[in-house]
């Protein structure tokens, strides 16, 4: 850290939380993922608030090639700082850095099941961000890479000694579209495993869940971060994201047709009130029906800029009421999903 940065630290407060208020061009990186004693190949930043200013600002703490020192790490840990930041222009470098670090740790065999699941989850988040934010990186090779990440997540949810769904308790950055996508993938894989699906079918579903909201990348970011709920005009724009995502993905040879249907139909409702095509239940693909349930549950149980999260039981009760009043969901899969989550909760309670 430069002398100028050390001086800034003395006159400023580092913001510990990554929950909100990020600058538009930055994303959070867990401090634990920065390798101490090694050169960092990209810029790193901290979110700081000057004592004379009400608004936080992003301040550079590392330039490319700087060695991240042990005393820096320890000082940030003492201040209970969990996150540093990187520029979204460096997302390729971040992905390569995290992937190499994970590969290196796997070679030495010093990762527990929990640690591996955590790091794969974080790596998958960066993959989603990378895939969503740049057309040039949307290649068949990237889909193949995503499938390998899905395989690792599927292995985590199958592991009886570690409940990988605890990863859903990771408190989110403001980039909730990316986190939502990875959480839906994780939930989808766990539910597919509960339903007894074979691995190939489950991984195809997991991939579809991971990219189901790709169309959001065509929307202005400020629309997704509004503090108040969407207006009627906002909603009409938002309702285009399934079609936009489908168009962006339909030429990918490695993408299962069923996953494309998830992208296109995940906001269709059983009573025909959904979008983009207003399909009735019998016309909605089975994978999209399941995705509608998972998408709703994950969205309801996590914070959005305009509302707090619902507790899981309340979210499921809300969804059950929506089915009773309007037949939005596939009833059989909704009951199965409720049973799946109830079983997880009972096992978690017994192990605590």
TIMAR-35039 format. One line per field, with one value per residue: x, y, z of N, C-alpha, C in turn; residue number from 1; residue in three letters. Coordinates in steps of 0.1 Angstrom, whole numbers. Each point is the difference from the previous one (the first is absolute). Example, Ala and Ser with C-alpha at 12.3 -4.5 7.8 and 13.67 -1.06 7.14 Angstrom:
# residues 2
n_x <- c(132|-4)
n_y <- c(-57|11)
n_z <- c(78|-7)
ca_x <- c(-9|9)
ca_y <- c(12|11)
ca_z <- c(0|0)
c_x <- c(9|-8)
c_y <- c(12|11)
c_z <- c(0|8)
pos <- c(1|2)
code <- c(Ala|Ser)
This chain:
# residues 352
n_x <- c(8|-3|10|-4|-1|12|3|-6|6|10|-4|-1|-12|6|-8|-5|-12|-3|-9|5|-4|2|12|-4|13|-4|7|-6|11|-4|3|-7|-5|5|9|2|8|-11|6|-7|-6|-7|-7|3|-12|-2|-11|1|-2|3|7|4|-1|-12|5|-1|13|3|9|9|1|-1|12|-2|3|-9|9|-10|3|7|7|-2|2|9|5|-3|6|9|-1|1|10|-12|-1|6|4|-5|7|-12|9|2|-12|6|8|-11|-7|10|0|-14|-1|10|-5|-12|5|8|-11|-7|11|1|-13|2|-10|-8|-11|-1|13|0|-11|6|12|-6|-7|11|7|-10|0|14|-1|-10|7|10|-9|-5|13|3|-5|12|-4|-11|7|0|13|-7|-9|11|7|-12|0|13|-4|-10|9|9|-10|-2|14|0|-11|8|9|-1|13|-5|-8|2|-12|9|5|-13|6|9|3|-10|8|1|9|-12|0|13|-1|-10|8|11|-7|-6|12|4|-10|2|13|-2|-9|8|9|-8|-2|13|2|2|13|-1|-11|5|11|-8|-8|11|4|-12|0|12|-6|-10|8|6|-12|2|10|-12|-3|-4|13|-1|-5|10|5|-11|-1|-8|-12|0|1|-12|6|5|-12|-4|10|-3|-13|10|5|-11|-6|5|-1|-12|-1|5|-8|-9|11|0|10|8|-10|-4|-8|-1|13|0|-7|9|10|-7|-2|11|-7|-2|-13|-3|-4|11|2|9|13|5|-4|-1|10|-9|-3|-10|2|1|12|2|11|-8|-9|10|5|-13|0|11|-3|-13|4|10|-9|-10|9|2|9|-9|4|-11|5|-3|8|-7|-4|8|-5|3|12|2|-4|8|9|-3|-1|11|4|-4|5|12|3|8|2|9|-12|3|6|-11|-9|6|0|-13|-3|6|-5|-12|3|4|-11|-7|7|-1|-13|0|6|-9)
n_y <- c(-12|10|9|4|-13|-1|11|-5|-12|9|5|-13|-4|-13|-1|-6|5|-11|3|12|8|-11|5|7|3|-4|-11|-6|-2|-13|7|-11|5|10|-5|-2|10|2|2|11|-7|7|10|4|1|10|-2|13|5|12|4|7|-12|2|2|-14|-4|-4|-5|2|-13|-6|2|-3|-12|7|-3|-8|9|-8|11|2|-13|0|12|-5|-11|7|7|-14|3|-3|12|-3|10|-4|5|3|9|-3|-1|1|10|5|-4|4|10|1|-3|8|9|-2|0|10|5|-3|4|9|-1|13|-3|4|-9|6|0|-12|-3|6|-5|-12|2|5|-10|-7|7|-1|-14|0|7|-8|-10|6|4|-10|5|5|-1|2|-10|-10|5|12|-4|-6|11|6|-10|3|13|-2|-8|10|9|-8|-1|14|1|-9|8|-12|2|6|8|-2|-2|-3|-2|-3|-3|-1|11|6|1|13|-8|3|5|3|5|7|2|2|8|4|1|5|9|3|0|7|7|1|1|9|5|-3|12|-5|-2|-6|-5|-3|-4|-6|-4|-4|-3|-5|-5|-3|-3|-4|8|-7|0|-1|-7|-1|-1|12|1|13|-7|-8|12|3|10|5|-6|-9|10|4|11|0|-4|9|7|-2|1|8|-2|-8|9|11|-6|-3|13|4|-10|4|7|-2|-6|4|8|-8|-6|-9|2|0|-10|-4|4|-6|-11|4|10|-11|3|-10|12|1|4|-9|1|0|-13|1|-9|-10|-6|-5|13|0|1|-12|1|7|-10|-9|6|0|-12|-5|6|-4|-12|-1|5|-8|-10|9|8|10|8|-5|-11|-4|-10|-10|-3|-11|-1|13|-2|-12|6|10|-9|-6|12|3|-13|1|13|-3|-10|8|-9|-9|-4|-10|8|8|-10|-4|12|1|-12|3|13|-6|-10|10|7|-11|-4|13|-1|-12|6|10)
n_z <- c(0|-9|1|-12|-3|6|-7|-12|4|3|-11|-2|-3|1|-10|11|-1|-7|9|0|-10|-7|-4|-10|0|12|3|10|6|5|11|4|-12|7|-9|13|-1|-8|-12|0|-10|9|-2|12|5|8|6|-1|12|-7|11|-10|-5|-5|-12|-1|-1|-13|8|-9|3|-12|-6|-13|5|8|9|2|9|8|3|-13|-3|9|-5|-12|4|6|-12|0|-9|-6|-6|-11|-8|-11|-10|-4|-4|13|-4|-12|4|5|-11|-8|7|1|-13|-3|8|-5|-12|3|6|-11|-7|9|-4|1|-9|10|2|13|2|-5|7|10|-3|-2|11|6|-4|3|11|0|-2|8|8|-3|1|10|3|-7|-12|0|13|-8|4|-9|0|0|-9|-7|2|-4|-9|-1|0|-9|-7|3|-4|-10|-1|2|-8|-6|4|6|0|-10|6|-13|4|10|-12|0|11|-10|7|-7|-11|-5|-5|4|-13|2|12|-4|-10|8|8|-11|-5|12|2|-13|2|12|-6|-10|9|7|-12|2|-5|-12|1|-12|4|12|-7|-9|10|7|-12|-3|12|-3|-12|8|7|-9|-4|13|-6|-6|13|2|5|-2|-10|1|1|-5|8|-9|1|-10|-9|-5|-3|12|4|-9|5|13|-4|-6|13|2|-8|6|12|-4|-5|12|3|-8|-3|14|-7|10|-2|10|-8|9|1|-13|2|8|-9|-10|8|7|-8|-6|1|9|4|-6|13|-4|-1|-13|1|14|2|-3|11|-8|-3|14|-4|3|-7|-8|1|0|-10|-3|5|-5|-11|1|4|-9|-9|5|0|-10|6|-2|-9|-5|4|13|4|-5|12|-1|12|2|-5|6|12|-3|-3|12|6|-6|3|13|-1|-6|6|6|10|-4|3|-9|-9|2|1|-11|-5|5|-4|-11|1|2|-9|-8|3|-2|-11|-4|4|-6|-10|4)
ca_x <- c(-8|8|0|-12|-11|1|-5|-14|-6|0|-11|-12|-5|-3|-13|2|-11|-1|-14|-6|8|12|0|-6|10|8|-7|7|8|3|14|6|4|13|11|9|14|2|-4|-14|1|-10|-2|-9|-6|-8|-11|4|-8|7|-7|-7|-10|-10|0|12|7|9|14|9|10|10|1|5|14|3|-2|-9|8|-7|-4|-12|-11|-3|-7|-14|-8|-2|-11|-12|-2|-1|0|7|-7|7|-7|-7|8|10|-7|7|12|-5|-4|12|7|-7|0|14|2|-8|7|12|-3|-5|12|6|-10|-2|-13|-11|-11|-6|8|-1|-13|0|8|-6|-12|5|5|-12|-5|8|-3|-13|3|8|-8|-11|4|8|-4|11|4|-10|5|-2|10|-4|-10|6|6|-11|-5|9|-3|-12|4|6|-11|-8|7|-1|-13|-2|9|-8|6|0|-12|4|-10|4|6|-10|0|10|-7|2|3|-10|-1|-9|-3|10|-2|-13|2|7|-9|-10|7|3|-13|-5|8|-4|-14|1|5|-12|-10|6|4|14|9|0|-12|2|9|-7|-9|8|5|-11|-3|11|0|-14|-3|10|-7|2|12|-4|-7|9|2|-7|-14|1|5|-9|-3|-15|-4|-1|-12|-6|10|11|-5|-1|14|5|-6|6|12|0|1|13|9|-2|6|15|5|-6|10|10|-2|3|-10|-11|-13|-8|5|-5|-14|0|3|-11|-14|1|-10|-13|-8|-10|-14|2|2|14|6|-4|-10|-13|-3|-6|9|2|9|13|10|1|12|-3|-10|8|8|-9|-1|13|3|-9|4|12|-2|-7|8|12|-3|1|2|-13|-7|8|-3|-10|5|-4|-14|-10|1|-7|-15|-4|0|-11|-12|0|-6|-14|-8|2|6|12|11|-3|-3|7|14|0|0|12|10|-2|5|15|5|-3|9|13|0|0|14|8|-3|6|15|5)
ca_y <- c(12|12|10|8|-8|-1|13|0|-9|7|11|-5|-13|-10|-5|-15|-8|1|-2|10|12|-1|8|-8|-7|-8|-11|-4|-12|-3|2|-13|-5|7|-8|8|-2|-2|11|0|4|9|10|-3|12|0|10|9|11|11|4|13|-2|-10|-10|-8|1|-11|4|-11|-4|-8|1|-13|-3|2|-11|3|-2|-7|10|6|-10|-1|12|0|-10|6|10|-8|2|-13|2|11|2|1|6|-10|-2|-11|-12|-12|-3|-5|-14|-8|0|-9|-13|-6|-2|-11|-12|-2|-6|-13|-9|-2|-7|6|6|-8|1|13|10|-2|4|15|6|-2|10|14|-1|0|13|8|-4|6|14|0|-4|10|14|2|-9|-7|-12|-10|-10|-13|-4|5|-9|-12|4|1|-13|-6|6|-6|-13|1|3|-12|-9|6|-2|-14|-4|-1|5|15|6|11|10|11|10|10|10|10|12|3|13|6|-7|-11|-8|-11|-9|-7|-10|-11|-7|-8|-12|-9|-6|-9|-12|-7|-5|-11|-11|-5|-6|-12|2|-4|11|8|8|10|11|9|8|10|10|9|8|9|11|3|14|7|11|12|7|10|11|10|-5|8|-5|-11|4|10|-2|-2|-11|4|7|-7|1|-9|-14|-4|-2|-12|-11|-4|-7|-14|-1|4|-11|-11|4|0|-13|-11|-5|-8|-15|-8|3|-8|7|2|12|12|2|6|14|7|-2|-1|9|-4|-4|-10|5|8|14|3|6|10|-5|-2|-14|-7|-10|-12|4|4|-11|-5|6|14|0|-1|12|11|-2|3|14|8|-2|7|15|4|-2|8|15|8|14|6|-8|-9|-14|-7|-13|-11|-5|10|0|-11|3|10|-7|-9|9|4|-11|-2|11|3|-12|5|-10|-14|-4|-11|4|9|-8|-7|10|2|-12|1|9|-5|-10|6|7|-10|-5|10|1|-12|1|12)
ca_z <- c(0|-1|12|-2|4|14|6|-2|9|13|0|-6|6|-10|1|1|-7|-15|-3|-8|-2|-9|-12|-11|-8|9|6|12|1|14|4|2|-13|-4|5|8|-4|-15|-8|-5|-14|-3|10|11|6|12|1|11|3|7|12|-3|-11|3|-11|-1|-13|-2|0|-4|10|-7|-14|-6|3|14|8|11|12|12|9|-6|3|15|4|-5|8|13|-2|-4|-14|-7|-14|-8|-13|-13|-11|-9|-12|3|3|-6|8|13|-2|-1|13|10|-5|3|15|3|-6|8|13|-2|-2|13|8|14|1|4|-9|1|-6|-14|-5|2|-11|-13|-1|-3|-14|-9|0|-9|-13|-4|-2|-12|-11|-1|-3|-13|-11|-6|8|0|-10|4|10|13|4|5|13|10|3|10|13|4|5|13|9|1|9|13|6|2|12|12|12|0|-6|-9|-1|9|-8|-3|11|-3|-2|-14|-5|-7|-13|3|-11|-1|11|-2|-10|6|11|-7|-5|11|4|-11|0|12|-2|-10|7|8|-9|-6|-14|-3|0|-12|1|10|-3|-10|7|7|-9|-3|12|1|-10|-3|0|-9|-6|8|-4|-10|7|7|14|9|1|9|14|5|14|0|-9|-14|-5|-11|-11|4|-1|-14|-5|7|-6|-12|2|-5|-15|-3|3|-9|-13|2|3|-9|-9|7|-2|12|10|-2|-4|12|7|-7|4|14|-2|-6|6|14|6|-4|11|-4|-3|-12|3|0|-12|-10|-10|6|-2|11|6|-9|-11|5|1|14|7|2|11|12|1|5|15|6|-2|10|14|2|0|12|13|0|0|-12|4|5|11|7|-4|8|6|-9|2|-5|-15|-5|2|-10|-13|1|-2|-15|-7|3|-5|-15|-6|-7|0|-1|14|5|3|11|12|1|4|14|7|-1|9|14|4|2|13|11|2|5|14|7|0|7)
c_x <- c(9|-1|-13|-12|0|-5|-15|-7|-1|-11|-13|-5|-2|-13|1|-10|1|-15|-6|10|13|-1|-4|9|8|-8|8|7|3|15|8|6|12|12|11|15|3|-5|-15|0|-10|-1|-10|-4|-6|-11|3|-9|8|-8|-8|-11|-10|0|13|6|9|14|10|10|11|0|5|15|4|-1|-9|6|-8|-5|-12|-12|-4|-7|-14|-8|-3|-12|-13|-5|-1|2|11|-8|9|-9|-6|7|11|-7|6|12|-5|-4|12|8|-6|1|14|2|-8|7|12|-3|-6|11|6|-9|-3|-13|-10|-11|-7|8|0|-13|-1|7|-6|-12|5|5|-12|-7|7|-3|-13|1|7|-8|-11|4|8|-4|12|4|-11|3|-4|9|-4|-12|5|6|-11|-5|10|-2|-13|2|5|-11|-9|6|-2|-14|-3|7|-8|6|1|-12|4|-10|3|6|-10|-1|11|-7|5|6|-11|-2|-10|-4|9|-1|-13|1|7|-8|-11|7|2|-13|-6|7|-4|-14|0|6|-10|-10|6|4|15|9|0|-13|1|10|-5|-9|8|6|-11|-3|11|-1|-14|-3|10|-6|1|12|-3|-7|10|1|-8|-15|-1|3|-9|-4|-15|-3|-1|-13|-6|9|12|-3|-1|14|5|-6|5|12|0|2|15|10|-1|7|15|6|-4|10|10|-3|0|-11|-13|-13|-8|5|-5|-15|-1|2|-12|-13|0|-9|-14|-8|-10|-13|1|3|15|5|12|-12|-14|-5|-8|9|4|10|14|9|1|12|-3|-10|8|8|-8|-1|13|3|-8|5|13|-1|-7|8|13|-4|1|1|-13|-7|9|-4|-11|7|-5|-14|-10|0|-8|-15|-5|-2|-12|-13|-2|-5|-15|-9|0|6|13|10|-6|-2|8|15|1|0|13|11|-1|5|15|6|-3|10|14|0|0|14|9|-2|5|15|5|0)
c_y <- c(12|9|8|-8|-2|13|1|-8|7|10|-6|-13|-9|-6|-16|-7|2|-1|10|12|-1|10|-9|-9|-10|-12|-5|-14|-3|2|-13|-6|7|-7|9|-4|-3|13|-1|6|10|11|-5|13|-3|10|7|12|10|5|13|-2|-11|-12|-8|2|-12|5|-11|-3|-9|3|-14|-2|2|-13|3|-5|-6|11|7|-9|0|13|1|-10|6|10|-7|3|-14|1|10|0|-1|7|-11|-2|-11|-14|-13|-3|-6|-14|-9|-1|-9|-14|-7|-2|-13|-13|-3|-6|-14|-10|-4|-7|6|7|-10|1|13|11|-1|5|15|6|-2|9|13|0|0|14|9|-4|6|15|2|-3|10|13|2|-10|-8|-12|-10|-10|-14|-5|4|-9|-13|3|0|-13|-7|6|-6|-14|1|4|-12|-10|5|-3|-15|-5|0|6|16|5|12|11|11|11|11|10|10|13|7|14|6|-6|-12|-8|-12|-10|-8|-12|-12|-7|-8|-12|-10|-7|-10|-13|-9|-6|-11|-12|-7|-8|-13|1|-6|12|9|9|11|11|9|9|11|10|9|10|11|12|5|15|8|13|13|8|11|12|10|-5|8|-4|-11|4|11|-3|-3|-11|5|7|-9|0|-9|-14|-4|-3|-13|-13|-5|-9|-14|-1|4|-11|-12|3|-1|-14|-11|-6|-9|-15|-8|2|-9|8|2|12|13|2|6|15|8|0|1|10|-3|-6|-10|5|9|14|4|6|-8|-4|-3|-15|-6|-12|-11|4|4|-13|-4|7|15|1|-1|12|12|-1|4|15|9|-2|7|15|5|0|8|15|5|15|7|-8|-9|-14|-6|-13|-12|-5|9|1|-12|1|9|-7|-10|7|4|-11|-2|10|0|-12|4|-11|-14|-6|-12|3|10|-8|-8|9|4|-11|-1|9|-3|-10|5|7|-10|-5|10|2|-11|1|11|-3)
c_z <- c(0|12|-1|5|16|7|-1|11|14|1|-5|8|-11|2|-1|-9|-15|-4|-10|-2|-8|-11|-12|-7|8|5|12|-1|14|3|1|-13|-5|6|6|-5|-15|-7|-4|-14|-4|11|11|7|13|0|13|1|8|11|-3|-11|4|-9|0|-14|-1|-2|-3|11|-5|-15|-5|3|14|8|12|13|11|9|-5|3|14|4|-5|8|13|0|-5|-14|-7|-15|-5|-13|-12|-11|-9|-13|2|3|-5|9|14|-1|-1|13|10|-5|3|15|4|-5|9|14|-1|-2|13|10|14|1|6|-10|0|-7|-16|-6|1|-12|-14|-1|-4|-14|-10|0|-10|-15|-5|-3|-13|-12|-3|-6|-13|-10|-5|7|0|-12|5|10|14|6|6|13|11|4|10|14|6|6|14|11|2|10|14|6|2|13|13|12|0|-8|-8|-1|10|-7|-3|11|-1|-2|-12|-2|-7|-14|2|-11|-2|12|-1|-10|5|10|-7|-5|11|5|-10|1|12|-2|-11|6|9|-9|-6|-14|-2|-2|-12|-1|10|-4|-11|6|8|-9|-4|11|1|-9|-3|-1|-9|-6|8|-4|-11|6|7|14|10|2|10|15|5|14|2|-10|-14|-3|-11|-12|2|-2|-14|-6|6|-7|-13|2|-4|-15|-3|3|-10|-13|1|0|-11|-10|6|-2|12|10|-3|-4|12|8|-7|3|14|-1|-5|8|15|8|-5|12|-5|-4|-13|2|-1|-13|-4|-9|6|-2|12|4|-9|-11|5|2|15|7|3|12|14|2|5|15|6|-1|10|14|3|1|12|13|0|-2|-15|4|6|11|7|-4|9|6|-9|2|-5|-16|-6|2|-11|-14|0|-3|-14|-8|2|-6|-15|-7|-8|-3|-4|14|5|3|12|13|2|5|15|8|0|10|15|4|3|14|12|2|6|15|9|2|8|15)
pos <- c(1|2|3|4|5|6|7|8|9|10|11|12|13|14|15|16|17|18|19|20|21|22|23|24|25|26|27|28|29|30|31|32|33|34|35|36|37|38|39|40|41|42|43|44|45|46|47|48|49|50|51|52|53|54|55|56|57|58|59|60|61|62|63|64|65|66|67|68|69|70|71|72|73|74|75|76|77|78|79|80|81|82|83|84|85|86|87|88|89|90|91|92|93|94|95|96|97|98|99|100|101|102|103|104|105|106|107|108|109|110|111|112|113|114|115|116|117|118|119|120|121|122|123|124|125|126|127|128|129|130|131|132|133|134|135|136|137|138|139|140|141|142|143|144|145|146|147|148|149|150|151|152|153|154|155|156|157|158|159|160|161|162|163|164|165|166|167|168|169|170|171|172|173|174|175|176|177|178|179|180|181|182|183|184|185|186|187|188|189|190|191|192|193|194|195|196|197|198|199|200|201|202|203|204|205|206|207|208|209|210|211|212|213|214|215|216|217|218|219|220|221|222|223|224|225|226|227|228|229|230|231|232|233|234|235|236|237|238|239|240|241|242|243|244|245|246|247|248|249|250|251|252|253|254|255|256|257|258|259|260|261|262|263|264|265|266|267|268|269|270|271|272|273|274|275|276|277|278|279|280|281|282|283|284|285|286|287|288|289|290|291|292|293|294|295|296|297|298|299|300|301|302|303|304|305|306|307|308|309|310|311|312|313|314|315|316|317|318|319|320|321|322|323|324|325|326|327|328|329|330|331|332|333|334|335|336|337|338|339|340|341|342|343|344|345|346|347|348|349|350|351|352)
code <- c(Unk|Unk|Unk|Unk|Unk|Unk|Unk|Unk|Unk|Unk|Unk|Unk|Unk|Unk|Unk|Unk|Unk|Unk|Unk|Unk|Unk|Unk|Unk|Unk|Unk|Unk|Unk|Unk|Unk|Unk|Unk|Unk|Unk|Unk|Unk|Unk|Unk|Unk|Unk|Unk|Unk|Unk|Unk|Unk|Unk|Unk|Unk|Unk|Unk|Unk|Unk|Unk|Unk|Unk|Unk|Unk|Unk|Unk|Unk|Unk|Unk|Unk|Unk|Unk|Unk|Unk|Unk|Unk|Unk|Unk|Unk|Unk|Unk|Unk|Unk|Unk|Unk|Unk|Unk|Unk|Unk|Unk|Unk|Unk|Unk|Unk|Unk|Unk|Unk|Unk|Unk|Unk|Unk|Unk|Unk|Unk|Unk|Unk|Unk|Unk|Unk|Unk|Unk|Unk|Unk|Unk|Unk|Unk|Unk|Unk|Unk|Unk|Unk|Unk|Unk|Unk|Unk|Unk|Unk|Unk|Unk|Unk|Unk|Unk|Unk|Unk|Unk|Unk|Unk|Unk|Unk|Unk|Unk|Unk|Unk|Unk|Unk|Unk|Unk|Unk|Unk|Unk|Unk|Unk|Unk|Unk|Unk|Unk|Unk|Unk|Unk|Unk|Unk|Unk|Unk|Unk|Unk|Unk|Unk|Unk|Unk|Unk|Unk|Unk|Unk|Unk|Unk|Unk|Unk|Unk|Unk|Unk|Unk|Unk|Unk|Unk|Unk|Unk|Unk|Unk|Unk|Unk|Unk|Unk|Unk|Unk|Unk|Unk|Unk|Unk|Unk|Unk|Unk|Unk|Unk|Unk|Unk|Unk|Unk|Unk|Unk|Unk|Unk|Unk|Unk|Unk|Unk|Unk|Unk|Unk|Unk|Unk|Unk|Unk|Unk|Unk|Unk|Unk|Unk|Unk|Unk|Unk|Unk|Unk|Unk|Unk|Unk|Unk|Unk|Unk|Unk|Unk|Unk|Unk|Unk|Unk|Unk|Unk|Unk|Unk|Unk|Unk|Unk|Unk|Unk|Unk|Unk|Unk|Unk|Unk|Unk|Unk|Unk|Unk|Unk|Unk|Unk|Unk|Unk|Unk|Unk|Unk|Unk|Unk|Unk|Unk|Unk|Unk|Unk|Unk|Unk|Unk|Unk|Unk|Unk|Unk|Unk|Unk|Unk|Unk|Unk|Unk|Unk|Unk|Unk|Unk|Unk|Unk|Unk|Unk|Unk|Unk|Unk|Unk|Unk|Unk|Unk|Unk|Unk|Unk|Unk|Unk|Unk|Unk|Unk|Unk|Unk|Unk|Unk|Unk|Unk|Unk|Unk|Unk|Unk|Unk|Unk|Unk|Unk|Unk|Unk|Unk|Unk|Unk|Unk|Unk|Unk|Unk|Unk|Unk|Unk|Unk|Unk|Unk|Unk|Unk|Unk|Unk|Unk|Unk|Unk|Unk|Unk|Unk|Unk|Unk|Unk|Unk|Unk|Unk|Unk|Unk)
